[in-house]
Amino acid sequence: MGHYYRFKRGDQVTITSGRYAGFYGAVDSAVFQRTIDYPDAFSPGYHVIIDDDVVVTLRWDQVRAMNIDLEDNQ
């Protein structure tokens, strides 16, 4: 089964669950590997750059487009 990656490098995202829930960041790359919140499973996901150039690896379902957050607040 294939997986479609929704985001590309530079896209602004919000982290929606896990250790970094609520953080904002920018997608660095699409990956298929273990993630910070699910270290025992390989999953499609993203490297996301957050504060101070920290890079976290997240599953595809742990991020959403930042513009959704902006629309929700209006």
N, C-alpha and C positions, 0 to 999 in steps of 0.2 A: 504494500500500500504506500503510495507516495504522499508527500505532504507539501502543501503550497505555503511558502513563506510570504506573509503579508507585508512585512516591513523590509526596507533596504537601508543601507548605510546612511547615517545622518538623520533618519526619521526620529522625531521626538516622541517618546512613549512614557506612559505612567505604569509603574509596577503595581499590580493589583492584588497580589497575594505573596505569602512567604515572608522570609526574613527582612526583605527590603520593601514591603508593601508601603505605598504612599510616596515612594521616591520617584523623582522624574529623572530621565536620562535620554541619551541618544544611542541608537543602535549602531554598533560597530561592525557586526557581521552576523550572518546566519550560520548556525552550527548544528551538528548532530552529535551530542556528547552528554556526559553526566552534568547535572546542574547542581547549584549550591543547595537547593531545597530537596532535591531528589537524587542523592549521590549514588544510589544503588541501581539506577536505570538509565539507559541511554535514551534520549528524547530529542526531537527537533526543537530548536530554540534559538536564542540570540545571545550574543555578548552585548551588554548594555553598559555604557560609560555613565557613571553617576558622579557625585561630588569628588573633587580633588583627583580626577582621573582614575578612580577606582573602577575596575571592570568586573561585572558580575555576570555569571552565566545563568540564564533563566529559560524555562520551558516556554513554548509558544503561547500557552494559555495563561501565562502570568503577566502578560503585558497587553496594553491597549493603546490606541492612538491618543496622544495628548490632546488633540483638538476636540475629542469627545468630551473630555473634562471641561474645556472652555465653553462648549455649547451647553453643557448641563448647568453651568453657573450663571447663565444669562437669563 
